[in-house]
Amino acid sequence: MSRNSKLISQNLREEIARELGVYDQVKKDGGSWGNVSSKDCGNIVTKAIEIANRAVE
């Protein structure tokens, strides 16, 4: 996620990760997102898109 990390704010990413139960892994790794699976990263992006779409409506 580091290459495009500026597309989603750090706070929003962390909030969604907490909601999806992924943030414990990030916290355990000292804030590194490197061990978060591609599937979980995709779920975070999907959730962020849903939130953005709701904001536009």
C-alpha positions in Angstrom: 0.0 0.0 0.0 3.0 2.3 0.3 3.1 3.3 -3.4 -0.4 4.8 -3.4 -0.7 5.5 0.3 -1.6 9.2 -0.3 -4.8 8.2 -2.0 -6.3 7.2 1.3 -5.5 9.2 4.4 -3.7 7.3 7.2 -6.5 7.9 9.6 -9.2 6.5 7.2 -7.0 3.5 6.4 -6.4 2.8 10.1 -10.1 3.2 10.9 -11.2 0.8 8.1 -8.5 -1.7 9.1 -9.8 -1.6 12.7 -13.3 -2.1 11.4 -12.2 -5.1 9.3 -10.0 -6.6 12.1 -6.7 -6.1 10.3 -5.2 -3.3 12.3 -4.0 -5.6 15.1 -1.5 -7.1 12.6 -0.3 -3.6 11.6 0.1 -2.6 15.2 1.9 -5.9 16.0 4.4 -5.2 13.1 5.2 -1.7 14.5 3.0 0.2 12.0 4.2 -1.6 8.9 1.5 -2.6 6.4 3.9 -5.1 4.7 2.4 -8.2 6.2 -1.2 -7.3 5.5 -2.5 -9.6 2.8 -3.4 -8.4 -0.7 -7.0 -9.6 0.0 -7.2 -7.5 3.2 -5.7 -4.5 1.4 -8.3 -4.9 -1.4 -11.0 -5.0 1.3 -9.7 -1.8 2.7 -9.8 -0.1 -0.7 -13.3 -1.5 -1.4 -14.6 -0.1 1.9 -12.9 3.3 1.2 -14.7 3.5 -2.2 -18.0 2.7 -0.5 -17.5 5.5 2.0 -16.5 7.9 -0.8 -19.6 7.0 -2.8 -21.8 7.6 0.2 -20.2 11.0 0.7 -20.9 12.0 -2.9 -24.5 11.0 -2.8 
